[in-house]
């Protein structure tokens, strides 16, 4: 799994946990809809740290809380 796919999976997990829509996350994080669609649909080859920070803030959490998930600890995680 790529890091982008892992980030998208984590976003989906948190959207469900927080009963939040992708649109609401876009509004809270300041990430444009097209950019979020690229992340969620796997059209991004890389994910930038500033986007991860914005997404975490959009969820009302720190970056370390966002990344504190077993998906990011996998030895199978591909770094682009």
Secondary structure, DSSP 4 states (H G I P E B T S, - for coil): -BHHHHHHHHHHHHHHHTT--HHHHHHHHT--HHHHHHHHTT--S---HHHHHHHHHHTTS-HHHHH-SGGGG-TTPBP-
